[in-house]
Amino acid sequence: MTAAPTFVRACALEELAEDTPKRVELDGTPVCVVRTEGEVFAINDICSHANVSLAEGEVEDCQVECWLHGSSFDLRTGKPSGPPATRPVPVYPVKIEGDDVLVSVTQES
């Protein structure tokens, strides 16, 4: 039996400017939260190619670009769009409650 995800507050919705990533840390996990195309997404903040923050990159077409080497990651799936990154980054469930953005970084067992 899998455990239900546990959601924790990441930030206020108003803190997320359109297409501007925000780094938060939830339960010791670095998370990149992005508001784009009318939705809010959360992915692991560490590039799978180099140990740098994705929240420092730019957002375009529902992807966040790693500022160091230029790999982009799909905010919906975590998959890289091309080299040098070849491994996806984890994507986390998001829900909006009132004015708060909630994210679950818990692993299902």
Buried (B, 14 or more C-beta within 10 A) or exposed (E): EEEEBEBBEBBEBEBBEEBBBBEBEBEEBBBBBBBBBEEBBBBBBBBBBEEBBBBBBEBEEBBBBBBBEBBBBBBEEBBBEEEBBEEBBBBBEBEEEEEBBBBBBBEEE
